[in-house]
């Protein structure tokens, strides 16, 4: 991800980077999520698309792999 400043946005770690203290920690990959994302500057936390997808699919505690293929 290109880390540039976006007006009205802030770059944060997925709230599942610390699964023990996350509301959605059951859906974090082993070792916590490493994803970063931009969220509105008025927001306190955010859940990345991968963890959101895992929660919708009810996938708990399994690791996912990030594809490097284009």
C-alpha positions in Angstrom: 0.0 0.0 0.0 1.3 3.5 -0.9 1.5 5.4 2.4 0.5 8.9 1.4 -1.6 11.4 3.3 -5.2 11.5 2.4 -7.3 14.5 3.4 -9.8 13.6 6.1 -8.4 10.1 6.5 -6.0 8.4 8.9 -3.9 5.2 8.4 -4.5 2.6 11.1 -3.8 -1.0 11.8 -6.7 -3.5 11.6 -8.3 -3.8 15.0 -7.5 -7.5 14.8 -3.8 -6.8 15.1 -4.3 -7.5 18.8 -7.0 -10.3 18.8 -7.0 -10.6 22.6 -8.4 -7.0 22.9 -10.5 -6.9 19.7 -14.3 -7.2 19.5 -13.8 -9.4 16.4 -10.7 -11.2 17.6 -12.3 -14.6 16.9 -11.9 -13.8 13.2 -8.3 -12.7 13.3 -5.6 -14.9 11.7 -3.1 -16.7 14.0 -0.7 -14.1 15.3 -3.0 -11.2 14.5 -3.8 -9.2 11.4 -1.0 -7.2 9.7 -3.3 -5.2 7.4 -3.3 -1.4 7.5 -6.1 0.8 6.0 -7.3 4.3 5.7 -10.4 5.2 7.8 -12.2 8.5 8.4 -10.3 10.8 10.8 -13.3 10.8 13.1 -13.3 7.0 13.5 -11.3 5.3 16.3 -10.8 1.8 14.8 -11.4 -0.2 11.7 -11.7 -3.8 10.6 -9.9 -4.7 7.4 -11.6 -6.3 4.5 -10.0 -9.7 5.1 -11.2 -9.9 8.7 -14.6 -8.6 7.7 -14.8 -11.3 5.1 -13.8 -13.9 7.6 -16.5 -12.7 10.0 -19.2 -12.9 7.3 -18.0 -16.4 6.3 -17.8 -17.4 10.0 -14.2 -18.5 9.5 -12.5 -18.5 13.0 -8.9 -19.1 13.9 -7.7 -20.4 10.6 -4.8 -18.7 8.8 -5.3 -17.1 5.4 -2.6 -16.6 2.8 -2.0 -13.5 0.8 -1.6 -14.2 -2.9 1.3 -12.6 -4.6 0.1 -13.5 -8.1 -1.0 -10.7 -10.4 
